[in-house]
Amino acid sequence: MDVVTTNIRLDQESYRHLKLLAVEKRKSLAQLIREAVQQVYGTRRHSKRVANWRNDPFLGVIGICATGIRDGSVHHDRDIYGVKA
């Protein structure tokens, strides 16, 4: 496992609680924190959020019509509302 060293700041009460929990579970504090982060946030490649985004049916609307407009992001009022800039 490739690891990156980082530094976090905890209030004393949280630190004591996590340290006792780590001792109870016979794990290091670092391992306890890594597991908590993994459980809450997952990893980018395994994240449900990323997987759900890739399967979002709304993405099917991208590119369904060809208007030939190439400057729509700059002149969107003109293209949407007919307002001349």
PyMOL Python script that loads the backbone (N, CA, C, O; Angstrom):
from pymol import cmd

cmd.read_pdbstr("""\
ATOM      1  N   MET A   1       0.849  -1.174   0.000  1.00  0.00           N
ATOM      2  CA  MET A   1       0.000   0.000   0.000  1.00  0.00           C
ATOM      3  C   MET A   1       0.892   1.233   0.000  1.00  0.00           C
ATOM      4  O   MET A   1       1.731   1.393   0.886  1.00  0.00           O
ATOM      5  N   ASP A   2       0.716   2.101  -0.982  1.00  0.00           N
ATOM      6  CA  ASP A   2       1.420   3.373  -0.994  1.00  0.00           C
ATOM      7  C   ASP A   2       0.710   4.318  -0.044  1.00  0.00           C
ATOM      8  O   ASP A   2      -0.512   4.457  -0.102  1.00  0.00           O
ATOM      9  N   VAL A   3       1.458   4.965   0.825  1.00  0.00           N
ATOM     10  CA  VAL A   3       0.855   5.875   1.788  1.00  0.00           C
ATOM     11  C   VAL A   3       1.479   7.250   1.671  1.00  0.00           C
ATOM     12  O   VAL A   3       2.619   7.405   1.233  1.00  0.00           O
ATOM     13  N   VAL A   4       0.709   8.234   2.070  1.00  0.00           N
ATOM     14  CA  VAL A   4       1.160   9.612   2.128  1.00  0.00           C
ATOM     15  C   VAL A   4       1.055  10.051   3.578  1.00  0.00           C
ATOM     16  O   VAL A   4       0.038   9.813   4.230  1.00  0.00           O
ATOM     17  N   THR A   5       2.079  10.677   4.075  1.00  0.00           N
ATOM     18  CA  THR A   5       2.045  11.171   5.440  1.00  0.00           C
ATOM     19  C   THR A   5       1.373  12.533   5.448  1.00  0.00           C
ATOM     20  O   THR A   5       1.678  13.397   4.626  1.00  0.00           O
ATOM     21  N   THR A   6       0.453  12.712   6.388  1.00  0.00           N
ATOM     22  CA  THR A   6      -0.237  13.989   6.510  1.00  0.00           C
ATOM     23  C   THR A   6      -0.367  14.331   7.985  1.00  0.00           C
ATOM     24  O   THR A   6      -0.042  13.520   8.852  1.00  0.00           O
ATOM     25  N   ASN A   7      -0.834  15.509   8.256  1.00  0.00           N
ATOM     26  CA  ASN A   7      -0.972  15.977   9.623  1.00  0.00           C
ATOM     27  C   ASN A   7      -2.385  16.502   9.806  1.00  0.00           C
ATOM     28  O   ASN A   7      -2.851  17.321   9.014  1.00  0.00           O
ATOM     29  N   ILE A   8      -3.068  16.039  10.842  1.00  0.00           N
ATOM     30  CA  ILE A   8      -4.396  16.558  11.137  1.00  0.00           C
ATOM     31  C   ILE A   8      -4.414  17.083  12.569  1.00  0.00           C
ATOM     32  O   ILE A   8      -3.618  16.662  13.409  1.00  0.00           O
ATOM     33  N   ARG A   9      -5.308  17.981  12.824  1.00  0.00           N
ATOM     34  CA  ARG A   9      -5.439  18.544  14.166  1.00  0.00           C
ATOM     35  C   ARG A   9      -6.789  18.137  14.728  1.00  0.00           C
ATOM     36  O   ARG A   9      -7.828  18.333  14.098  1.00  0.00           O
ATOM     37  N   LEU A  10      -6.755  17.566  15.925  1.00  0.00           N
ATOM     38  CA  LEU A  10      -7.962  17.136  16.617  1.00  0.00           C
ATOM     39  C   LEU A  10      -8.035  17.862  17.950  1.00  0.00           C
ATOM     40  O   LEU A  10      -7.009  18.179  18.552  1.00  0.00           O
ATOM     41  N   ASP A  11      -9.251  18.121  18.404  1.00  0.00           N
ATOM     42  CA  ASP A  11      -9.366  18.651  19.758  1.00  0.00           C
ATOM     43  C   ASP A  11      -9.001  17.522  20.723  1.00  0.00           C
ATOM     44  O   ASP A  11      -9.065  16.345  20.368  1.00  0.00           O
ATOM     45  N   GLN A  12      -8.620  17.894  21.941  1.00  0.00           N
ATOM     46  CA  GLN A  12      -8.119  16.899  22.892  1.00  0.00           C
ATOM     47  C   GLN A  12      -9.140  15.817  23.204  1.00  0.00           C
ATOM     48  O   GLN A  12      -8.781  14.648  23.344  1.00  0.00           O
ATOM     49  N   GLU A  13     -10.387  16.186  23.311  1.00  0.00           N
ATOM     50  CA  GLU A  13     -11.425  15.198  23.630  1.00  0.00           C
ATOM     51  C   GLU A  13     -11.557  14.153  22.514  1.00  0.00           C
ATOM     52  O   GLU A  13     -11.651  12.956  22.788  1.00  0.00           O
ATOM     53  N   SER A  14     -11.564  14.607  21.264  1.00  0.00           N
ATOM     54  CA  SER A  14     -11.652  13.677  20.129  1.00  0.00           C
ATOM     55  C   SER A  14     -10.426  12.774  20.073  1.00  0.00           C
ATOM     56  O   SER A  14     -10.534  11.573  19.825  1.00  0.00           O
ATOM     57  N   TYR A  15      -9.255  13.371  20.308  1.00  0.00           N
ATOM     58  CA  TYR A  15      -8.018  12.593  20.284  1.00  0.00           C
ATOM     59  C   TYR A  15      -8.053  11.490  21.338  1.00  0.00           C
ATOM     60  O   TYR A  15      -7.752  10.333  21.044  1.00  0.00           O
ATOM     61  N   ARG A  16      -8.421  11.851  22.564  1.00  0.00           N
ATOM     62  CA  ARG A  16      -8.484  10.852  23.642  1.00  0.00           C
ATOM     63  C   ARG A  16      -9.484   9.749  23.317  1.00  0.00           C
ATOM     64  O   ARG A  16      -9.216   8.566  23.526  1.00  0.00           O
ATOM     65  N   HIS A  17     -10.636  10.155  22.806  1.00  0.00           N
ATOM     66  CA  HIS A  17     -11.664   9.165  22.454  1.00  0.00           C
ATOM     67  C   HIS A  17     -11.144   8.201  21.381  1.00  0.00           C
ATOM     68  O   HIS A  17     -11.280   6.985  21.516  1.00  0.00           O
ATOM     69  N   LEU A  18     -10.553   8.746  20.323  1.00  0.00           N
ATOM     70  CA  LEU A  18     -10.041   7.899  19.242  1.00  0.00           C
ATOM     71  C   LEU A  18      -8.884   7.032  19.714  1.00  0.00           C
ATOM     72  O   LEU A  18      -8.765   5.878  19.302  1.00  0.00           O
ATOM     73  N   LYS A  19      -8.038   7.572  20.565  1.00  0.00           N
ATOM     74  CA  LYS A  19      -6.906   6.803  21.072  1.00  0.00           C
ATOM     75  C   LYS A  19      -7.405   5.614  21.903  1.00  0.00           C
ATOM     76  O   LYS A  19      -6.889   4.505  21.763  1.00  0.00           O
ATOM     77  N   LEU A  20      -8.390   5.832  22.755  1.00  0.00           N
ATOM     78  CA  LEU A  20      -8.964   4.734  23.544  1.00  0.00           C
ATOM     79  C   LEU A  20      -9.651   3.709  22.648  1.00  0.00           C
ATOM     80  O   LEU A  20      -9.534   2.504  22.870  1.00  0.00           O
ATOM     81  N   LEU A  21     -10.364   4.191  21.641  1.00  0.00           N
ATOM     82  CA  LEU A  21     -11.024   3.296  20.701  1.00  0.00           C
ATOM     83  C   LEU A  21     -10.009   2.445  19.946  1.00  0.00           C
ATOM     84  O   LEU A  21     -10.226   1.254  19.723  1.00  0.00           O
ATOM     85  N   ALA A  22      -8.908   3.061  19.559  1.00  0.00           N
ATOM     86  CA  ALA A  22      -7.851   2.324  18.858  1.00  0.00           C
ATOM     87  C   ALA A  22      -7.274   1.231  19.753  1.00  0.00           C
ATOM     88  O   ALA A  22      -7.021   0.120  19.287  1.00  0.00           O
ATOM     89  N   VAL A  23      -7.064   1.533  21.024  1.00  0.00           N
ATOM     90  CA  VAL A  23      -6.540   0.530  21.963  1.00  0.00           C
ATOM     91  C   VAL A  23      -7.548  -0.604  22.127  1.00  0.00           C
ATOM     92  O   VAL A  23      -7.172  -1.776  22.123  1.00  0.00           O
ATOM     93  N   GLU A  24      -8.831  -0.257  22.270  1.00  0.00           N
ATOM     94  CA  GLU A  24      -9.867  -1.281  22.422  1.00  0.00           C
ATOM     95  C   GLU A  24      -9.923  -2.211  21.217  1.00  0.00           C
ATOM     96  O   GLU A  24     -10.121  -3.418  21.358  1.00  0.00           O
ATOM     97  N   LYS A  25      -9.744  -1.632  20.025  1.00  0.00           N
ATOM     98  CA  LYS A  25      -9.825  -2.423  18.798  1.00  0.00           C
ATOM     99  C   LYS A  25      -8.476  -3.028  18.404  1.00  0.00           C
ATOM    100  O   LYS A  25      -8.368  -3.730  17.398  1.00  0.00           O
ATOM    101  N   ARG A  26      -7.452  -2.743  19.211  1.00  0.00           N
ATOM    102  CA  ARG A  26      -6.098  -3.233  18.946  1.00  0.00           C
ATOM    103  C   ARG A  26      -5.598  -2.813  17.569  1.00  0.00           C
ATOM    104  O   ARG A  26      -5.075  -3.612  16.792  1.00  0.00           O
ATOM    105  N   LYS A  27      -5.783  -1.527  17.304  1.00  0.00           N
ATOM    106  CA  LYS A  27      -5.339  -0.935  16.044  1.00  0.00           C
ATOM    107  C   LYS A  27      -4.569   0.340  16.370  1.00  0.00           C
ATOM    108  O   LYS A  27      -4.700   0.903  17.457  1.00  0.00           O
ATOM    109  N   SER A  28      -3.775   0.776  15.418  1.00  0.00           N
ATOM    110  CA  SER A  28      -3.108   2.058  15.602  1.00  0.00           C
ATOM    111  C   SER A  28      -4.118   3.178  15.343  1.00  0.00           C
ATOM    112  O   SER A  28      -5.133   2.975  14.676  1.00  0.00           O
ATOM    113  N   LEU A  29      -3.827   4.339  15.871  1.00  0.00           N
ATOM    114  CA  LEU A  29      -4.690   5.490  15.637  1.00  0.00           C
ATOM    115  C   LEU A  29      -4.763   5.790  14.140  1.00  0.00           C
ATOM    116  O   LEU A  29      -5.832   6.100  13.615  1.00  0.00           O
ATOM    117  N   ALA A  30      -3.630   5.697  13.462  1.00  0.00           N
ATOM    118  CA  ALA A  30      -3.595   5.951  12.022  1.00  0.00           C
ATOM    119  C   ALA A  30      -4.487   4.966  11.266  1.00  0.00           C
ATOM    120  O   ALA A  30      -5.218   5.358  10.357  1.00  0.00           O
ATOM    121  N   GLN A  31      -4.424   3.695  11.641  1.00  0.00           N
ATOM    122  CA  GLN A  31      -5.252   2.687  10.976  1.00  0.00           C
ATOM    123  C   GLN A  31      -6.731   2.963  11.219  1.00  0.00           C
ATOM    124  O   GLN A  31      -7.550   2.834  10.309  1.00  0.00           O
ATOM    125  N   LEU A  32      -7.070   3.343  12.442  1.00  0.00           N
ATOM    126  CA  LEU A  32      -8.457   3.659  12.777  1.00  0.00           C
ATOM    127  C   LEU A  32      -8.972   4.818  11.920  1.00  0.00           C
ATOM    128  O   LEU A  32     -10.086   4.769  11.397  1.00  0.00           O
ATOM    129  N   ILE A  33      -8.155   5.849  11.786  1.00  0.00           N
ATOM    130  CA  ILE A  33      -8.550   7.014  10.992  1.00  0.00           C
ATOM    131  C   ILE A  33      -8.654   6.653   9.514  1.00  0.00           C
ATOM    132  O   ILE A  33      -9.592   7.078   8.840  1.00  0.00           O
ATOM    133  N   ARG A  34      -7.691   5.866   8.999  1.00  0.00           N
ATOM    134  CA  ARG A  34      -7.759   5.450   7.584  1.00  0.00           C
ATOM    135  C   ARG A  34      -9.038   4.673   7.308  1.00  0.00           C
ATOM    136  O   ARG A  34      -9.703   4.901   6.297  1.00  0.00           O
ATOM    137  N   GLU A  35      -9.384   3.750   8.214  1.00  0.00           N
ATOM    138  CA  GLU A  35     -10.602   2.959   8.018  1.00  0.00           C
ATOM    139  C   GLU A  35     -11.856   3.831   8.071  1.00  0.00           C
ATOM    140  O   GLU A  35     -12.798   3.614   7.309  1.00  0.00           O
ATOM    141  N   ALA A  36     -11.867   4.811   8.967  1.00  0.00           N
ATOM    142  CA  ALA A  36     -13.021   5.708   9.065  1.00  0.00           C
ATOM    143  C   ALA A  36     -13.166   6.540   7.790  1.00  0.00           C
ATOM    144  O   ALA A  36     -14.273   6.711   7.279  1.00  0.00           O
ATOM    145  N   VAL A  37     -12.058   7.050   7.285  1.00  0.00           N
ATOM    146  CA  VAL A  37     -12.099   7.834   6.045  1.00  0.00           C
ATOM    147  C   VAL A  37     -12.568   6.964   4.893  1.00  0.00           C
ATOM    148  O   VAL A  37     -13.390   7.396   4.085  1.00  0.00           O
ATOM    149  N   GLN A  38     -12.057   5.744   4.809  1.00  0.00           N
ATOM    150  CA  GLN A  38     -12.461   4.824   3.747  1.00  0.00           C
ATOM    151  C   GLN A  38     -13.946   4.517   3.817  1.00  0.00           C
ATOM    152  O   GLN A  38     -14.627   4.486   2.791  1.00  0.00           O
ATOM    153  N   GLN A  39     -14.453   4.289   5.028  1.00  0.00           N
ATOM    154  CA  GLN A  39     -15.858   3.944   5.203  1.00  0.00           C
ATOM    155  C   GLN A  39     -16.770   5.115   4.849  1.00  0.00           C
ATOM    156  O   GLN A  39     -17.816   4.921   4.230  1.00  0.00           O
ATOM    157  N   VAL A  40     -16.388   6.305   5.230  1.00  0.00           N
ATOM    158  CA  VAL A  40     -17.243   7.473   4.992  1.00  0.00           C
ATOM    159  C   VAL A  40     -17.113   7.988   3.562  1.00  0.00           C
ATOM    160  O   VAL A  40     -18.118   8.280   2.914  1.00  0.00           O
ATOM    161  N   TYR A  41     -15.889   8.098   3.070  1.00  0.00           N
ATOM    162  CA  TYR A  41     -15.671   8.726   1.772  1.00  0.00           C
ATOM    163  C   TYR A  41     -15.281   7.771   0.661  1.00  0.00           C
ATOM    164  O   TYR A  41     -15.378   8.132  -0.512  1.00  0.00           O
ATOM    165  N   GLY A  42     -14.849   6.581   0.985  1.00  0.00           N
ATOM    166  CA  GLY A  42     -14.420   5.636  -0.044  1.00  0.00           C
ATOM    167  C   GLY A  42     -13.186   6.146  -0.752  1.00  0.00           C
ATOM    168  O   GLY A  42     -12.477   7.016  -0.245  1.00  0.00           O
ATOM    169  N   THR A  43     -12.939   5.604  -1.914  1.00  0.00           N
ATOM    170  CA  THR A  43     -11.848   6.101  -2.747  1.00  0.00           C
ATOM    171  C   THR A  43     -12.442   6.605  -4.035  1.00  0.00           C
ATOM    172  O   THR A  43     -13.553   6.221  -4.401  1.00  0.00           O
ATOM    173  N   ARG A  44     -11.737   7.439  -4.711  1.00  0.00           N
ATOM    174  CA  ARG A  44     -12.251   8.043  -5.940  1.00  0.00           C
ATOM    175  C   ARG A  44     -12.604   6.977  -6.978  1.00  0.00           C
ATOM    176  O   ARG A  44     -13.638   7.074  -7.638  1.00  0.00           O
ATOM    177  N   ARG A  45     -11.756   5.968  -7.124  1.00  0.00           N
ATOM    178  CA  ARG A  45     -12.033   4.969  -8.155  1.00  0.00           C
ATOM    179  C   ARG A  45     -13.148   4.007  -7.761  1.00  0.00           C
ATOM    180  O   ARG A  45     -13.753   3.376  -8.628  1.00  0.00           O
ATOM    181  N   HIS A  46     -13.429   3.886  -6.449  1.00  0.00           N
ATOM    182  CA  HIS A  46     -14.481   2.981  -6.010  1.00  0.00           C
ATOM    183  C   HIS A  46     -15.699   3.718  -5.458  1.00  0.00           C
ATOM    184  O   HIS A  46     -16.629   3.099  -4.940  1.00  0.00           O
ATOM    185  N   SER A  47     -15.684   5.005  -5.570  1.00  0.00           N
ATOM    186  CA  SER A  47     -16.754   5.804  -4.981  1.00  0.00           C
ATOM    187  C   SER A  47     -18.090   5.547  -5.664  1.00  0.00           C
ATOM    188  O   SER A  47     -18.166   5.494  -6.891  1.00  0.00           O
ATOM    189  N   LYS A  48     -19.138   5.387  -4.872  1.00  0.00           N
ATOM    190  CA  LYS A  48     -20.479   5.210  -5.431  1.00  0.00           C
ATOM    191  C   LYS A  48     -20.894   6.451  -6.194  1.00  0.00           C
ATOM    192  O   LYS A  48     -21.603   6.361  -7.196  1.00  0.00           O
ATOM    193  N   ARG A  49     -20.454   7.617  -5.722  1.00  0.00           N
ATOM    194  CA  ARG A  49     -20.802   8.868  -6.392  1.00  0.00           C
ATOM    195  C   ARG A  49     -20.271   8.867  -7.833  1.00  0.00           C
ATOM    196  O   ARG A  49     -20.996   9.223  -8.762  1.00  0.00           O
ATOM    197  N   VAL A  50     -19.027   8.472  -8.013  1.00  0.00           N
ATOM    198  CA  VAL A  50     -18.448   8.431  -9.355  1.00  0.00           C
ATOM    199  C   VAL A  50     -19.169   7.389 -10.199  1.00  0.00           C
ATOM    200  O   VAL A  50     -19.494   7.644 -11.359  1.00  0.00           O
ATOM    201  N   ALA A  51     -19.422   6.217  -9.625  1.00  0.00           N
ATOM    202  CA  ALA A  51     -20.110   5.162 -10.371  1.00  0.00           C
ATOM    203  C   ALA A  51     -21.505   5.610 -10.765  1.00  0.00           C
ATOM    204  O   ALA A  51     -21.934   5.369 -11.893  1.00  0.00           O
ATOM    205  N   ASN A  52     -22.217   6.251  -9.862  1.00  0.00           N
ATOM    206  CA  ASN A  52     -23.564   6.732 -10.176  1.00  0.00           C
ATOM    207  C   ASN A  52     -23.532   7.815 -11.237  1.00  0.00           C
ATOM    208  O   ASN A  52     -24.407   7.860 -12.101  1.00  0.00           O
ATOM    209  N   TRP A  53     -22.543   8.684 -11.185  1.00  0.00           N
ATOM    210  CA  TRP A  53     -22.424   9.749 -12.181  1.00  0.00           C
ATOM    211  C   TRP A  53     -22.205   9.166 -13.567  1.00  0.00           C
ATOM    212  O   TRP A  53     -22.789   9.644 -14.539  1.00  0.00           O
ATOM    213  N   ARG A  54     -21.386   8.158 -13.667  1.00  0.00           N
ATOM    214  CA  ARG A  54     -21.109   7.558 -14.976  1.00  0.00           C
ATOM    215  C   ARG A  54     -22.336   6.864 -15.558  1.00  0.00           C
ATOM    216  O   ARG A  54     -22.453   6.747 -16.778  1.00  0.00           O
ATOM    217  N   ASN A  55     -23.245   6.406 -14.714  1.00  0.00           N
ATOM    218  CA  ASN A  55     -24.445   5.714 -15.184  1.00  0.00           C
ATOM    219  C   ASN A  55     -25.665   6.618 -15.244  1.00  0.00           C
ATOM    220  O   ASN A  55     -26.779   6.137 -15.455  1.00  0.00           O
ATOM    221  N   ASP A  56     -25.477   7.902 -15.064  1.00  0.00           N
ATOM    222  CA  ASP A  56     -26.594   8.842 -15.053  1.00  0.00           C
ATOM    223  C   ASP A  56     -27.198   8.940 -16.455  1.00  0.00           C
ATOM    224  O   ASP A  56     -26.496   9.318 -17.393  1.00  0.00           O
ATOM    225  N   PRO A  57     -28.477   8.610 -16.621  1.00  0.00           N
ATOM    226  CA  PRO A  57     -29.091   8.647 -17.952  1.00  0.00           C
ATOM    227  C   PRO A  57     -29.140  10.050 -18.552  1.00  0.00           C
ATOM    228  O   PRO A  57     -29.235  10.198 -19.770  1.00  0.00           O
ATOM    229  N   PHE A  58     -29.076  11.068 -17.717  1.00  0.00           N
ATOM    230  CA  PHE A  58     -29.095  12.437 -18.244  1.00  0.00           C
ATOM    231  C   PHE A  58     -27.903  12.720 -19.141  1.00  0.00           C
ATOM    232  O   PHE A  58     -27.980  13.583 -20.016  1.00  0.00           O
ATOM    233  N   LEU A  59     -26.805  12.009 -18.939  1.00  0.00           N
ATOM    234  CA  LEU A  59     -25.630  12.221 -19.786  1.00  0.00           C
ATOM    235  C   LEU A  59     -25.916  11.889 -21.239  1.00  0.00           C
ATOM    236  O   LEU A  59     -25.181  12.320 -22.128  1.00  0.00           O
ATOM    237  N   GLY A  60     -26.968  11.132 -21.491  1.00  0.00           N
ATOM    238  CA  GLY A  60     -27.338  10.796 -22.865  1.00  0.00           C
ATOM    239  C   GLY A  60     -27.788  11.986 -23.688  1.00  0.00           C
ATOM    240  O   GLY A  60     -27.818  11.899 -24.915  1.00  0.00           O
ATOM    241  N   VAL A  61     -28.142  13.099 -23.050  1.00  0.00           N
ATOM    242  CA  VAL A  61     -28.590  14.274 -23.809  1.00  0.00           C
ATOM    243  C   VAL A  61     -27.423  15.037 -24.411  1.00  0.00           C
ATOM    244  O   VAL A  61     -27.614  15.863 -25.303  1.00  0.00           O
ATOM    245  N   ILE A  62     -26.228  14.770 -23.935  1.00  0.00           N
ATOM    246  CA  ILE A  62     -25.068  15.484 -24.460  1.00  0.00           C
ATOM    247  C   ILE A  62     -24.864  15.120 -25.926  1.00  0.00           C
ATOM    248  O   ILE A  62     -24.716  13.949 -26.278  1.00  0.00           O
ATOM    249  N   GLY A  63     -24.859  16.129 -26.757  1.00  0.00           N
ATOM    250  CA  GLY A  63     -24.583  15.948 -28.178  1.00  0.00           C
ATOM    251  C   GLY A  63     -25.730  15.417 -29.006  1.00  0.00           C
ATOM    252  O   GLY A  63     -25.497  14.960 -30.125  1.00  0.00           O
ATOM    253  N   ILE A  64     -26.982  15.454 -28.507  1.00  0.00           N
ATOM    254  CA  ILE A  64     -28.091  14.894 -29.287  1.00  0.00           C
ATOM    255  C   ILE A  64     -28.577  15.831 -30.387  1.00  0.00           C
ATOM    256  O   ILE A  64     -29.319  15.417 -31.278  1.00  0.00           O
ATOM    257  N   CYS A  65     -28.162  17.079 -30.324  1.00  0.00           N
ATOM    258  CA  CYS A  65     -28.563  17.973 -31.413  1.00  0.00           C
ATOM    259  C   CYS A  65     -27.351  18.762 -31.881  1.00  0.00           C
ATOM    260  O   CYS A  65     -26.515  19.181 -31.080  1.00  0.00           O
ATOM    261  N   ALA A  66     -27.271  18.953 -33.167  1.00  0.00           N
ATOM    262  CA  ALA A  66     -26.167  19.706 -33.739  1.00  0.00           C
ATOM    263  C   ALA A  66     -26.730  21.003 -34.316  1.00  0.00           C
ATOM    264  O   ALA A  66     -27.489  20.983 -35.285  1.00  0.00           O
ATOM    265  N   THR A  67     -26.350  22.129 -33.711  1.00  0.00           N
ATOM    266  CA  THR A  67     -26.864  23.428 -34.167  1.00  0.00           C
ATOM    267  C   THR A  67     -25.864  24.173 -35.021  1.00  0.00           C
ATOM    268  O   THR A  67     -26.232  25.078 -35.770  1.00  0.00           O
ATOM    269  N   GLY A  68     -24.626  23.804 -34.916  1.00  0.00           N
ATOM    270  CA  GLY A  68     -23.592  24.526 -35.641  1.00  0.00           C
ATOM    271  C   GLY A  68     -23.125  25.769 -34.900  1.00  0.00           C
ATOM    272  O   GLY A  68     -22.203  26.447 -35.353  1.00  0.00           O
ATOM    273  N   ILE A  69     -23.740  26.075 -33.780  1.00  0.00           N
ATOM    274  CA  ILE A  69     -23.333  27.243 -32.991  1.00  0.00           C
ATOM    275  C   ILE A  69     -22.033  26.907 -32.282  1.00  0.00           C
ATOM    276  O   ILE A  69     -21.945  25.911 -31.564  1.00  0.00           O
ATOM    277  N   ARG A  70     -21.030  27.739 -32.487  1.00  0.00           N
ATOM    278  CA  ARG A  70     -19.730  27.474 -31.887  1.00  0.00           C
ATOM    279  C   ARG A  70     -19.389  28.461 -30.771  1.00  0.00           C
ATOM    280  O   ARG A  70     -18.436  28.240 -30.024  1.00  0.00           O
ATOM    281  N   ASP A  71     -20.145  29.533 -30.652  1.00  0.00           N
ATOM    282  CA  ASP A  71     -19.855  30.517 -29.606  1.00  0.00           C
ATOM    283  C   ASP A  71     -21.015  30.644 -28.613  1.00  0.00           C
ATOM    284  O   ASP A  71     -21.244  31.717 -28.055  1.00  0.00           O
ATOM    285  N   GLY A  72     -21.733  29.561 -28.400  1.00  0.00           N
ATOM    286  CA  GLY A  72     -22.910  29.570 -27.532  1.00  0.00           C
ATOM    287  C   GLY A  72     -22.605  29.911 -26.085  1.00  0.00           C
ATOM    288  O   GLY A  72     -23.442  30.506 -25.405  1.00  0.00           O
ATOM    289  N   SER A  73     -21.435  29.552 -25.603  1.00  0.00           N
ATOM    290  CA  SER A  73     -21.117  29.873 -24.214  1.00  0.00           C
ATOM    291  C   SER A  73     -20.869  31.361 -24.028  1.00  0.00           C
ATOM    292  O   SER A  73     -21.060  31.894 -22.935  1.00  0.00           O
ATOM    293  N   VAL A  74     -20.451  32.022 -25.077  1.00  0.00           N
ATOM    294  CA  VAL A  74     -20.194  33.462 -25.007  1.00  0.00           C
ATOM    295  C   VAL A  74     -21.479  34.248 -25.274  1.00  0.00           C
ATOM    296  O   VAL A  74     -21.743  35.248 -24.607  1.00  0.00           O
ATOM    297  N   HIS A  75     -22.271  33.805 -26.236  1.00  0.00           N
ATOM    298  CA  HIS A  75     -23.480  34.529 -26.655  1.00  0.00           C
ATOM    299  C   HIS A  75     -24.742  33.724 -26.349  1.00  0.00           C
ATOM    300  O   HIS A  75     -25.621  33.599 -27.201  1.00  0.00           O
ATOM    301  N   HIS A  76     -24.833  33.185 -25.151  1.00  0.00           N
ATOM    302  CA  HIS A  76     -25.967  32.332 -24.823  1.00  0.00           C
ATOM    303  C   HIS A  76     -27.293  33.089 -24.797  1.00  0.00           C
ATOM    304  O   HIS A  76     -28.322  32.512 -25.149  1.00  0.00           O
ATOM    305  N   ASP A  77     -27.304  34.355 -24.396  1.00  0.00           N
ATOM    306  CA  ASP A  77     -28.550  35.118 -24.403  1.00  0.00           C
ATOM    307  C   ASP A  77     -29.105  35.240 -25.836  1.00  0.00           C
ATOM    308  O   ASP A  77     -30.313  35.143 -26.052  1.00  0.00           O
ATOM    309  N   ARG A  78     -28.230  35.447 -26.777  1.00  0.00           N
ATOM    310  CA  ARG A  78     -28.632  35.543 -28.174  1.00  0.00           C
ATOM    311  C   ARG A  78     -29.266  34.229 -28.636  1.00  0.00           C
ATOM    312  O   ARG A  78     -30.304  34.230 -29.298  1.00  0.00           O
ATOM    313  N   ASP A  79     -28.634  33.117 -28.282  1.00  0.00           N
ATOM    314  CA  ASP A  79     -29.069  31.824 -28.775  1.00  0.00           C
ATOM    315  C   ASP A  79     -30.307  31.303 -28.049  1.00  0.00           C
ATOM    316  O   ASP A  79     -31.129  30.605 -28.644  1.00  0.00           O
ATOM    317  N   ILE A  80     -30.441  31.635 -26.786  1.00  0.00           N
ATOM    318  CA  ILE A  80     -31.570  31.120 -26.006  1.00  0.00           C
ATOM    319  C   ILE A  80     -32.788  32.052 -26.101  1.00  0.00           C
ATOM    320  O   ILE A  80     -33.914  31.601 -26.312  1.00  0.00           O
ATOM    321  N   TYR A  81     -32.540  33.356 -25.943  1.00  0.00           N
ATOM    322  CA  TYR A  81     -33.645  34.311 -25.858  1.00  0.00           C
ATOM    323  C   TYR A  81     -33.829  35.174 -27.104  1.00  0.00           C
ATOM    324  O   TYR A  81     -34.793  35.934 -27.204  1.00  0.00           O
ATOM    325  N   GLY A  82     -32.907  35.054 -28.046  1.00  0.00           N
ATOM    326  CA  GLY A  82     -33.010  35.868 -29.241  1.00  0.00           C
ATOM    327  C   GLY A  82     -32.557  37.304 -29.014  1.00  0.00           C
ATOM    328  O   GLY A  82     -32.839  38.180 -29.831  1.00  0.00           O
ATOM    329  N   VAL A  83     -31.873  37.547 -27.932  1.00  0.00           N
ATOM    330  CA  VAL A  83     -31.395  38.891 -27.605  1.00  0.00           C
ATOM    331  C   VAL A  83     -30.116  39.133 -28.369  1.00  0.00           C
ATOM    332  O   VAL A  83     -29.191  38.322 -28.324  1.00  0.00           O
ATOM    333  N   LYS A  84     -30.063  40.260 -29.077  1.00  0.00           N
ATOM    334  CA  LYS A  84     -28.845  40.597 -29.819  1.00  0.00           C
ATOM    335  C   LYS A  84     -27.877  41.312 -28.913  1.00  0.00           C
ATOM    336  O   LYS A  84     -28.243  42.234 -28.185  1.00  0.00           O
ATOM    337  N   ALA A  85     -26.642  40.877 -28.968  1.00  0.00           N
ATOM    338  CA  ALA A  85     -25.625  41.481 -28.086  1.00  0.00           C
ATOM    339  C   ALA A  85     -24.941  42.646 -28.752  1.00  0.00           C
ATOM    340  O   ALA A  85     -24.062  43.269 -28.157  1.00  0.00           O
TER     341      ALA A  85
END
""", "prot")
cmd.dss("prot")
cmd.show_as("cartoon", "prot")
cmd.util.cbc("prot")
cmd.orient("prot")
